[in-house]
Amino acid sequence: MIVLTYLDAYQAKKENHFNTIEELMLALSGCLTLPDYYRVVSLTYKGQDIGYKGVIGDLYQTVSQLDWKQFESN
C-alpha cells in the first residue's frame, strides 16, 4: 500500500491511499484532483518512507524515476 500524506489549503493533514504503484501513477497523471501547490508531508510504500518532500505538482516526475525495488522487504 502507498500512502500520500499532504497538507490541504487549511494546513490540515490529509491522506490518499493507493493499492499499487500503477494506481498512484494514474492518479498523478491527471486523475488526482489536488492543487499542485499542496505540500507533501510524506509518501510511504509498504510502511517505508520514500523520502519525498515537496509539492504535489512535482511528485509525478519523482515517482516515475524511482527504483521501487529498493523498498521491497529483504
Protein Blocks (a to p, Z undefined) as FASTA:
>chain_A
ZZdddddfkopacddddfbfklmmmmmnomaccdfklccfbdceehiaehiacdfklmmm
mmmmpcfklmpcZZ
